[in-house]
Amino acid sequence: MKTVSFVGERMTACMFLWLMMGLLIVSCTDTGIAQQGGEIVDIGDRNQVFIDGRYMDSTEGCRIVLCPPRKTYEQCLSGWLHTYVTIFPVDGTFRGFHALTKDGVNWRRVAPGTAPEPDDLLGLYNGDRLPFVDPTAPPEERYKLFDGLRNKISVSSDGAKWELMHQGIFPGGALYPRGMDSHNKCFYDTRLDKYVAYVRVNKAYPAPPERRDYFAGWAKRLGQEDTYFMRTIGRSVTDDLSSFPMPEVVFEFDEKDPQFGGVSVMDVYMPEVVQYPYAEDAYYLFNSRYLHYEDWYLADDLSGYGRHSVGSLNAGTLDIALAASRDGTNWHRYERKPWIPLGPEGSFDSKRVYMCAGMFSHGDEIWMYYIGYDALHGDFKGVQRTPTLSRVVLLKDRFTAVEADYTGGKFTTCPVQFEGEALHLNIETSALGLARVEIQDADGTPIEGYTLDDCDRVHTANTVDRVVTWRRGESDVSALAGQPIRLRFELQFGAKLHAFRFGER
């Protein structure tokens, strides 16, 4: 067998094969299960999450499921916030924050330029521009301020004062009203060694004859007759921040999403993409799903809701969904359930929610934030339209999991090659769940001493780091390091497996 590696931050032969296989899978798929085949994947001691079929070469009664976070319902800040907000850790240098916190819950407003206090954990940047750290830049240009709506990028050494770096960074066809009216995202992608931007794209779709007059204003404004425009997410990659190519749409609604009267009534808002730093080859997208209210499928009186200057309605509700990808282009949607649902009627987030940029690791937990409203998008009659910042919490890697049928299921990885002395699992069993792991050779033959019957059952566990043992307590697998093996997982009675890695005992 040929051995290839994912080591490093560059595209390798195995990743190329994976991307080519991805062409056989429909973009924005629900299950993301694809067969890896016989290639040996060098995983070293790097953490591996389950976002697609890479490590599910064969399955029996198992599937990948979405794992929503815990909504705290904390009202961290309210009243003066923008819909678009960026949260990132205090690093001792950046001084461009508009608010700071010591515990992630209680925040205080500060003026930009204020030095954080030594025990501050997180800071908040308020507005539609997005600050990010450029790991390739010299100290005087460490921080960038990405402004897709105004088509420019600025630079700073500490965030207290910004200087224009480049103007006109996108082609004119990418700008508003074609797109960019959102919290657009830009970061340095360490897998590609390039800058990547995810931005709003207003894409044209054919309008049915009975709806053409309704959408005529927008169609005329954007120069495409007999169409209607919906929010989608585009991606643009560059070596040079002075010039981005025209974004290519990588995420949009499809035939499974709500459509009435020949028109889609759901689009995707907020291109909040994160290159996940705690596992190999994982990107997560937290987008708002905007359900448009239209009178051809709702009986409600919609006359009081806001309309575009060109006449069409612009009102509706939003929740937050999660999608995941290996390459930042092909996305899996996991049964299309909400990741952050709306709150109870009358609560601060009962009508629409928007994901904040940023992800913070605190011990074994990940903290993320969102902005909630108790009024619809475009609702000018709403009693309470105050934006409120709130927090969600999850354990590391627990965005998705492999879950089996209640009575049990099994799956086997493709051949992998590892470094380390022990197998570590991120797993939750609650009271009833049980799990075992078998180590096989590359051909699928169980290795003596590491069979399912040899494995000590994992039970009564809710941990991001459980070491697997065989034969009553033996965890050492170092004799198998560097050679191709397969892992055979057995899950029973509600156990969920989120990630695995090899490492020290």
C-alpha positions as CSV (number, residue, x, y, z in Angstrom):
1,M,0.0,0.0,0.0
2,K,1.0,3.5,-0.7
3,T,1.5,5.8,2.3
4,V,0.7,9.5,2.1
5,S,0.7,12.1,4.8
6,F,-1.4,15.1,6.1
7,V,1.7,16.4,7.9
8,G,2.4,20.1,7.5
9,E,0.1,22.8,6.4
10,R,0.2,22.2,2.7
11,M,-1.9,20.2,0.3
12,T,-0.5,16.7,0.0
13,A,-1.2,13.8,-2.3
14,C,-3.8,12.3,0.1
15,M,-5.6,15.6,0.5
16,F,-5.8,15.9,-3.3
17,L,-7.3,12.5,-3.5
18,W,-9.8,13.5,-0.8
19,L,-10.8,16.6,-2.7
20,M,-11.2,14.7,-5.9
21,M,-13.5,12.3,-4.0
22,G,-15.4,15.3,-2.7
23,L,-16.4,16.1,-6.3
24,L,-18.5,13.0,-6.2
25,I,-20.4,14.3,-3.1
26,V,-23.0,17.0,-3.5
27,S,-22.0,20.3,-1.9
28,C,-23.8,21.1,1.4
29,T,-24.6,17.4,2.0
30,D,-26.6,16.3,5.0
31,T,-24.7,13.1,6.1
32,G,-21.2,13.7,4.8
33,I,-20.5,9.9,4.8
34,A,-18.0,8.9,2.1
35,Q,-15.7,5.9,1.8
36,Q,-12.0,6.6,2.1
37,G,-10.7,3.5,0.4
38,G,-7.4,1.9,0.9
39,E,-5.0,4.8,1.2
40,I,-3.0,5.0,4.4
41,V,-3.6,8.3,6.3
42,D,-0.6,9.5,8.4
43,I,-2.4,11.0,11.4
44,G,0.7,11.2,13.7
45,D,-0.4,12.4,17.1
46,R,-2.9,14.9,15.7
47,N,-6.5,15.2,16.9
48,Q,-9.1,13.8,14.5
49,V,-12.8,14.9,14.5
50,F,-15.7,13.2,12.8
51,I,-17.2,15.7,10.3
52,D,-17.4,13.3,7.3
53,G,-16.6,9.8,6.2
54,R,-12.8,10.1,6.3
55,Y,-12.5,7.8,9.3
56,M,-15.6,5.7,8.6
57,D,-14.5,3.2,5.9
58,S,-17.3,0.9,6.9
59,T,-20.3,1.4,9.2
60,E,-22.9,-0.7,10.8
61,G,-25.7,1.2,12.5
62,C,-23.6,4.4,13.0
63,R,-24.1,8.0,11.8
64,I,-22.7,11.5,12.3
65,V,-25.0,13.7,14.4
66,L,-25.1,17.4,15.2
67,C,-24.3,18.3,18.8
68,P,-25.8,21.7,19.8
69,P,-24.0,23.7,22.5
70,R,-25.4,24.7,25.9
71,K,-27.3,28.0,25.7
72,T,-26.5,29.9,28.9
73,Y,-29.2,32.6,28.3
74,E,-26.7,35.1,29.9
75,Q,-27.4,38.7,28.9
76,C,-23.8,39.8,28.8
77,L,-24.2,43.1,27.1
78,S,-27.1,44.9,25.5
79,G,-28.3,48.2,24.1
80,W,-25.4,49.7,22.3
81,L,-24.2,46.7,20.3
82,H,-24.0,46.3,16.5
83,T,-25.6,43.2,15.0
84,Y,-22.0,42.3,13.9
85,V,-19.5,41.6,16.7
86,T,-16.0,40.1,17.0
87,I,-14.8,38.3,20.1
88,F,-11.2,37.3,20.6
89,P,-8.7,36.7,23.5
90,V,-6.8,39.4,25.2
91,D,-3.1,39.0,24.1
92,G,-1.4,41.8,26.0
93,T,-0.9,43.9,22.9
94,F,-4.2,44.6,21.2
95,R,-5.9,47.8,22.5
96,G,-8.8,48.3,20.0
97,F,-11.5,46.6,22.1
98,H,-14.9,48.2,22.8
99,A,-15.6,45.9,25.8
100,L,-13.7,43.5,28.1
101,T,-14.4,40.7,30.5
102,K,-12.6,38.7,33.2
103,D,-15.0,35.8,33.3
104,G,-16.7,35.7,29.9
105,V,-20.1,36.6,31.5
106,N,-19.7,40.1,33.0
107,W,-18.5,42.6,30.4
108,R,-17.6,46.3,30.8
109,R,-17.5,48.9,28.0
110,V,-14.2,50.6,27.3
111,A,-13.0,53.2,24.9
112,P,-10.8,51.9,22.0
113,G,-7.2,52.4,23.0
114,T,-7.7,51.3,26.6
115,A,-5.1,48.9,27.8
116,P,-6.8,45.6,29.1
117,E,-6.2,44.7,32.7
118,P,-3.9,41.8,33.5
119,D,-6.8,39.4,34.4
120,D,-9.0,40.2,31.4
121,L,-9.7,37.1,29.3
122,L,-11.7,38.4,26.3
123,G,-12.3,41.5,24.3
124,L,-15.1,42.7,22.0
125,Y,-14.8,44.7,18.8
126,N,-18.1,46.2,17.9
127,G,-19.0,46.8,14.2
128,D,-19.2,45.3,10.8
129,R,-15.4,45.5,10.2
130,L,-13.5,42.4,11.3
131,P,-10.1,42.6,13.1
132,F,-7.8,39.5,12.8
133,V,-4.3,38.5,13.7
134,D,-1.9,38.0,10.7
135,P,0.6,35.4,11.9
136,T,2.9,36.1,8.9
137,A,3.1,39.9,9.4
138,P,5.9,41.8,11.2
139,P,4.9,43.3,14.6
140,E,4.0,46.7,13.2
141,E,1.4,45.0,10.9
142,R,0.3,42.2,13.2
143,Y,-3.4,43.2,13.2
144,K,-5.5,43.6,10.1
145,L,-9.0,45.2,9.9
146,F,-11.0,43.6,7.1
147,D,-13.8,45.8,5.7
148,G,-15.5,44.0,2.8
149,L,-18.5,46.4,2.7
150,R,-16.2,49.4,2.1
151,N,-13.7,47.3,0.1
152,K,-10.6,48.0,2.1
153,I,-8.2,46.6,4.7
154,S,-6.3,48.5,7.4
155,V,-3.3,47.7,9.5
156,S,-2.2,48.3,13.1
157,S,0.5,47.3,15.5
158,D,-1.8,47.3,18.5
159,G,-5.4,48.1,17.4
160,A,-5.4,51.5,19.0
161,K,-4.8,53.3,15.7
162,W,-5.5,51.9,12.2
163,E,-3.9,53.0,9.0
164,L,-5.3,52.2,5.5
165,M,-3.3,49.4,4.0
166,H,-5.1,48.6,0.7
167,Q,-8.2,50.1,-1.0
168,G,-10.2,48.4,-3.7
169,I,-9.3,44.9,-2.6
170,F,-12.2,43.2,-4.4
171,P,-13.5,43.6,-8.0
172,G,-16.4,46.0,-8.4
173,G,-18.8,43.1,-9.2
174,A,-18.4,41.7,-5.7
175,L,-19.5,44.9,-3.9
176,Y,-22.9,45.9,-2.6
177,P,-25.6,45.6,-3.9
178,R,-24.2,42.3,-5.3
179,G,-22.8,41.4,-1.9
180,M,-20.7,42.2,1.1
181,D,-23.6,43.6,3.3
182,S,-22.7,41.3,6.2
183,H,-20.1,40.5,8.8
184,N,-17.6,39.3,6.2
185,K,-14.7,37.1,7.4
186,C,-11.0,37.0,6.5
187,F,-8.2,35.0,8.1
188,Y,-4.8,33.4,7.3
189,D,-5.5,29.8,6.4
190,T,-2.5,27.8,7.7
191,R,-3.5,24.7,5.6
192,L,-3.2,26.7,2.4
193,D,-0.6,29.2,3.5
194,K,-2.9,31.9,2.0
195,Y,-5.5,34.5,3.0
196,V,-9.1,33.4,2.7
197,A,-12.1,35.6,2.7
198,Y,-15.7,34.4,3.2
199,V,-18.2,37.1,2.1
200,R,-21.9,37.6,1.4
201,V,-22.8,37.2,-2.3
202,N,-26.3,38.2,-3.5
203,K,-26.9,35.5,-6.2
204,A,-29.6,35.7,-8.9
205,Y,-32.1,32.9,-9.3
206,P,-34.9,32.6,-12.0
207,A,-38.1,34.1,-10.8
208,P,-41.4,32.3,-11.8
209,P,-43.6,34.4,-14.0
210,E,-46.1,35.2,-11.3
211,R,-43.4,36.7,-9.1
212,R,-41.4,38.7,-11.6
213,D,-43.3,42.0,-11.0
214,Y,-42.7,41.6,-7.2
215,F,-38.9,41.2,-7.7
216,A,-38.6,43.6,-10.7
217,G,-37.1,46.5,-8.6
218,W,-34.2,44.4,-7.4
219,A,-33.8,42.7,-10.8
220,K,-33.6,46.1,-12.5
221,R,-31.2,47.5,-10.0
222,L,-28.8,44.6,-10.4
223,G,-29.2,44.3,-14.1
224,Q,-30.7,40.9,-14.4
225,E,-34.3,40.7,-15.5
226,D,-36.8,38.0,-14.4
227,T,-34.6,37.0,-11.4
228,Y,-34.7,37.3,-7.6
229,F,-31.6,37.6,-5.4
230,M,-30.8,35.6,-2.2
231,R,-28.0,35.7,0.2
232,T,-25.3,33.1,-0.3
233,I,-21.7,32.7,1.0
234,G,-18.7,33.2,-1.4
235,R,-15.1,32.3,-0.9
236,S,-12.0,34.1,-2.2
237,V,-8.4,33.0,-1.8
238,T,-5.3,35.2,-2.3
239,D,-1.5,35.4,-1.5
240,D,-1.7,39.2,-1.4
241,L,-4.2,41.2,0.7
242,S,-4.1,44.0,-1.9
243,S,-6.2,42.0,-4.3
244,F,-8.8,39.3,-3.9
245,P,-10.3,37.4,-6.9
246,M,-14.1,37.4,-7.5
247,P,-15.7,35.3,-4.7
248,E,-17.0,31.9,-5.8
249,V,-20.3,30.7,-4.1
250,V,-19.5,27.7,-1.9
251,F,-22.6,27.7,0.3
252,E,-26.3,28.3,-0.6
253,F,-29.8,27.0,-0.1
254,D,-30.9,24.0,-2.2
255,E,-34.1,22.0,-3.1
256,K,-34.4,20.6,0.5
257,D,-34.7,24.1,2.0
258,P,-38.0,26.0,2.3
259,Q,-39.5,27.0,-1.1
260,F,-43.1,28.3,-1.8
261,G,-44.6,29.5,-5.0
262,G,-41.5,28.6,-7.0
263,V,-39.3,30.9,-4.8
264,S,-36.9,30.0,-2.1
265,V,-37.8,31.7,1.1
266,M,-34.6,30.8,3.1
267,D,-31.2,32.1,2.5
268,V,-27.8,32.0,4.3
269,Y,-26.5,35.0,6.2
270,M,-23.3,35.7,8.1
271,P,-20.3,33.8,6.7
272,E,-18.8,33.0,10.1
273,V,-16.2,30.4,9.1
274,V,-13.6,29.1,11.6
275,Q,-10.5,27.1,10.7
276,Y,-10.7,24.9,13.8
277,P,-7.4,25.0,15.6
278,Y,-7.8,21.9,17.8
279,A,-8.1,19.2,15.2
280,E,-6.7,18.4,11.8
281,D,-8.4,19.6,8.6
282,A,-11.6,20.9,10.1
283,Y,-13.5,24.1,9.2
284,Y,-16.8,25.1,10.8
285,L,-19.4,27.5,9.4
286,F,-21.9,29.1,11.8
287,N,-24.4,30.8,9.5
288,S,-27.8,32.5,10.2
289,R,-30.6,30.9,8.3
290,Y,-33.0,33.7,7.3
291,L,-36.6,32.7,6.7
292,H,-38.3,35.4,4.6
293,Y,-41.9,36.2,5.4
294,E,-43.9,36.4,2.2
295,D,-47.7,36.7,1.8
296,W,-47.9,33.9,-0.8
297,Y,-47.3,31.3,1.9
298,L,-48.2,33.1,5.2
299,A,-51.7,34.3,6.0
300,D,-50.4,37.0,8.4
301,D,-50.8,40.7,7.8
302,L,-47.3,41.7,6.6
303,S,-48.1,45.3,5.8
304,G,-46.2,46.7,8.7
305,Y,-42.9,45.1,8.0
306,G,-40.0,46.8,6.4
307,R,-39.6,46.7,2.6
308,H,-36.6,47.4,0.4
309,S,-36.5,50.7,-1.4
310,V,-37.3,48.7,-4.5
311,G,-40.5,47.3,-3.1
312,S,-40.0,43.7,-2.0
313,L,-40.4,42.6,1.6
314,N,-37.3,42.3,3.8
315,A,-38.7,40.7,7.0
316,G,-38.3,37.4,8.7
317,T,-36.6,35.3,11.4
318,L,-33.1,33.8,11.8
319,D,-31.5,31.0,13.7
320,I,-28.0,29.7,13.6
321,A,-26.9,26.4,11.9
322,L,-23.6,24.6,11.7
323,A,-21.9,23.1,8.7
324,A,-18.4,21.5,8.5
325,S,-15.8,21.0,5.9
326,R,-12.4,19.5,5.3
327,D,-11.4,22.0,2.6
328,G,-13.4,25.1,3.3
329,T,-15.4,24.6,0.1
330,N,-17.5,21.5,0.3
331,W,-19.8,21.6,3.3
332,H,-21.9,19.1,5.3
333,R,-25.1,20.2,7.0
334,Y,-26.1,17.3,9.4
335,E,-29.8,16.9,8.9
336,R,-30.2,20.8,8.8
337,K,-31.2,21.1,12.4
338,P,-30.5,24.4,14.3
339,W,-27.2,24.6,16.2
340,I,-28.4,27.7,18.2
341,P,-32.2,27.7,18.1
342,L,-34.4,30.7,18.9
343,G,-35.2,31.3,22.6
344,P,-38.7,31.0,24.2
345,E,-41.4,33.5,23.3
346,G,-40.7,36.9,24.8
347,S,-37.0,36.2,25.5
348,F,-34.2,38.4,24.3
349,D,-33.4,36.0,21.4
350,S,-36.8,34.8,20.5
351,K,-36.9,36.2,16.9
352,R,-33.4,36.2,15.4
353,V,-29.8,35.4,16.3
354,Y,-26.5,36.2,14.7
355,M,-23.2,34.4,15.3
356,C,-20.3,36.6,16.6
357,A,-16.9,36.0,15.0
358,G,-14.5,34.2,17.3
359,M,-14.0,31.1,19.3
360,F,-12.4,31.0,22.8
361,S,-10.9,27.9,24.5
362,H,-11.1,28.0,28.3
363,G,-9.8,24.7,29.8
364,D,-11.8,21.9,28.2
365,E,-14.5,24.3,27.2
366,I,-15.1,26.3,24.1
367,W,-17.0,29.6,24.5
368,M,-18.8,31.3,21.6
369,Y,-21.1,34.3,21.5
370,Y,-24.1,35.5,19.5
371,I,-26.4,38.5,19.2
372,G,-30.1,38.0,19.9
373,Y,-33.2,40.1,19.2
374,D,-36.8,39.9,20.3
375,A,-37.9,41.4,17.0
376,L,-37.9,40.2,13.4
377,H,-35.5,41.3,10.7
378,G,-37.3,44.3,9.1
379,D,-39.9,44.6,11.9
380,F,-40.5,48.3,12.5
381,K,-43.4,47.6,14.9
382,G,-41.3,45.5,17.3
383,V,-41.5,46.5,21.0
384,Q,-38.0,45.3,21.8
385,R,-35.3,45.7,19.2
386,T,-32.3,45.9,21.5
387,P,-29.4,43.7,20.5
388,T,-28.2,41.4,23.3
389,L,-24.9,39.5,23.6
390,S,-25.1,36.0,25.0
391,R,-22.8,33.0,25.3
392,V,-22.9,29.3,24.4
393,V,-20.6,26.7,25.9
394,L,-19.5,23.2,24.6
395,L,-16.6,20.9,25.3
396,K,-13.8,20.8,22.8
397,D,-14.4,19.0,19.6
398,R,-18.1,18.5,20.4
399,F,-19.7,20.0,17.4
400,T,-20.5,16.6,15.9
401,A,-20.2,13.0,17.0
402,V,-20.5,9.5,15.8
403,E,-23.6,7.9,17.4
404,A,-24.8,4.3,16.9
405,D,-28.3,2.7,17.1
406,Y,-29.3,2.3,20.7
407,T,-28.7,-1.4,20.7
408,G,-25.3,-0.9,19.1
409,G,-23.3,-0.2,16.0
410,K,-19.8,-0.4,14.7
411,F,-17.5,1.4,12.3
412,T,-14.0,0.9,11.0
413,T,-11.5,3.6,10.0
414,C,-9.5,3.6,6.8
415,P,-5.8,2.5,7.3
416,V,-4.0,5.0,9.5
417,Q,-0.4,5.4,10.7
418,F,0.2,7.0,14.1
419,E,2.8,8.2,16.5
420,G,2.4,7.8,20.3
421,E,1.9,5.3,23.1
422,A,-1.8,5.4,23.8
423,L,-5.2,5.9,22.1
424,H,-7.2,8.9,23.5
425,L,-10.9,9.4,23.0
426,N,-13.2,12.4,23.4
427,I,-16.3,10.5,24.4
428,E,-19.5,10.7,26.4
429,T,-21.5,7.7,27.6
430,S,-23.7,9.1,30.3
431,A,-25.0,6.2,32.5
432,L,-25.8,3.5,30.0
433,G,-23.4,4.0,27.1
434,L,-20.6,1.6,26.4
435,A,-17.7,1.6,24.0
436,R,-14.9,-0.7,22.9
437,V,-12.0,-0.3,20.3
438,E,-10.3,-3.0,18.3
439,I,-7.0,-2.5,16.5
440,Q,-6.6,-4.3,13.2
441,D,-3.9,-4.6,10.7
442,A,-4.3,-2.7,7.4
443,D,-6.2,-5.7,5.9
444,G,-8.8,-5.7,8.7
445,T,-7.5,-8.7,10.7
446,P,-7.7,-8.1,14.5
447,I,-4.3,-7.8,16.1
448,E,-3.7,-10.2,19.0
449,G,-4.1,-8.6,22.4
450,Y,-6.1,-5.6,20.9
451,T,-9.4,-7.3,19.8
452,L,-12.8,-6.1,20.9
453,D,-12.9,-8.9,23.4
454,D,-9.6,-7.8,24.8
455,C,-10.7,-4.2,25.2
456,D,-11.8,-2.9,28.6
457,R,-15.2,-1.2,28.1
458,V,-15.3,2.5,28.3
459,H,-18.2,3.5,30.5
460,T,-19.5,6.2,32.9
461,A,-17.4,8.7,31.0
462,N,-17.9,12.3,29.8
463,T,-14.4,13.4,29.0
464,V,-12.3,15.0,26.3
465,D,-9.4,12.7,27.1
466,R,-10.1,9.0,27.9
467,V,-7.3,6.6,27.4
468,V,-8.3,3.2,26.0
469,T,-7.0,0.0,27.7
470,W,-7.0,-3.7,26.8
471,R,-6.4,-6.8,28.9
472,R,-7.4,-5.2,32.2
473,G,-5.6,-1.9,32.1
474,E,-2.9,-2.1,29.5
475,S,-2.8,1.1,27.3
476,D,0.6,0.8,25.6
477,V,0.2,0.7,21.8
478,S,3.7,2.0,21.0
479,A,4.7,-1.3,19.4
480,L,2.2,-0.6,16.6
481,A,3.3,3.0,15.9
482,G,4.5,3.7,12.4
483,Q,2.8,0.8,10.8
484,P,-0.6,0.8,9.0
485,I,-3.5,-0.1,11.3
486,R,-7.3,0.2,11.4
487,L,-9.4,1.1,14.4
488,R,-12.8,-0.7,14.9
489,F,-15.1,1.2,17.2
490,E,-18.1,-0.4,18.9
491,L,-20.7,2.0,20.5
492,Q,-23.8,0.9,22.5
493,F,-26.7,2.4,24.4
494,G,-26.2,6.1,23.5
495,A,-22.4,6.5,23.6
496,K,-21.2,9.3,21.4
497,L,-17.6,9.5,20.1
498,H,-16.4,13.0,19.2
499,A,-12.7,12.6,18.4
500,F,-9.7,10.4,18.7
501,R,-5.9,10.8,18.7
502,F,-2.8,9.0,19.7
503,G,-0.4,10.4,22.3
504,E,1.5,9.8,25.5
505,R,0.1,7.4,28.1
